Amino acid sequence: MTHAKVLPQTPIKANYFMYIVISLMFIINALPLSRTGVKATMTQPTSQTAFSATDLILEIMLQPNQGSPEGSRVFSDGRYEFLSDFEIIVGYDGKSTRQAVDLKWRAVYTFSKTELQELRAAILEADFEHLQAEYQTSNASINTSTMTWRVLLGNTVKQVVVYGYPNTKVPALEKLYLRFNQIHKGPQTSSVWRVLTKNGIVQRTIDCDVSGVEFLRPVLQALFASDSLDSSGSSSALPAPDAVLLEIFWKQDGKDVEATRLYGDGRYELSKSGVQSLVKTLSPAQIVLVEQSLNAIAWKDLPEPVCEQPPTK
């Protein structure tokens, strides 16, 4: 779970709110572990990746029978890093893109003290002392991987190697793996939407991640829709060029992070840290589609704040 930005006609690198970026942590069930990799002998892509045993709390490495290694590791100060040669980028339109990057460890986030305590407890519960050093398989294939776990137990690093993953699974490690992906709680995201309606500007707070708000999906999809759109049946007149059709203030943990604005002439701009930049320019058909999706929402009938399906017109 990690945070590059690639969307059609988007010439700039995006950010968390513009495009939801997943720096791929191992995602249980969503991404089969057989596609990620781990080496029994740890790969050191750069000199900066070396660390002493006392710094390490947990390391999970995967080495597929074909392809590059991948890994996750957590240090005693809470740093979580991810090793891969690609990133998965998910746009507001829900489409994902796999982007090649250099193979190296990348910082993802930092576990809090409470989260570290939960992680240490989960490691102890896995009872590494009673696990085998190696789990062999008679069912290895081109689609399987070697999975290597390293955890700090007291002053000793315990290593367990699972060959032929996922055909070979260790229940205690599967449970720890799932827990590992659940412990960290990301920042609380919210946004303030100012929408130009036929009856004036209406403002509402979306007190949750917009990606999970069903009624906003048509708006987000319209912002990144194809240029080849049929605008038949739309209003004959486009809005004034400088009219702000939609203004969104994006927040993280209650603090303003950036703002995006869509103008009547199709300019979709980003303001961040006092710097304003053009993300893209929407075609007339796209502008009509955005207007239609915004007008389909009964903004004035929404509660404040809102994070649920609104009444429809």
Secondary structure, DSSP 8 states (H G I E B T S, - for coil): -------TT--S---TTTSEEE-----TTTS-GGGS-B-SS---SSGGG---GGGEEEEEEEEESSS--EEEEEETT-EEEEEEEEEEEE-TTS-EEEEEEEEEEEEEEE--HHHHHHHHHHHHHHTGGGS-SEE--S---TT-EEEEEEEEETTEEEEEEEEEETTS--HHHHHHHHHHHHH-----EEEEEEEEETTEEEEEEE-S-GGG-GGGHHHHHHHT--S----TTS-SS---TT-EEEEEEEEETTEEEEEEEEETTSEEEEEETTEEEEEEE--HHHHHHHHHHHHTB-GGGS-SSB-S---B-
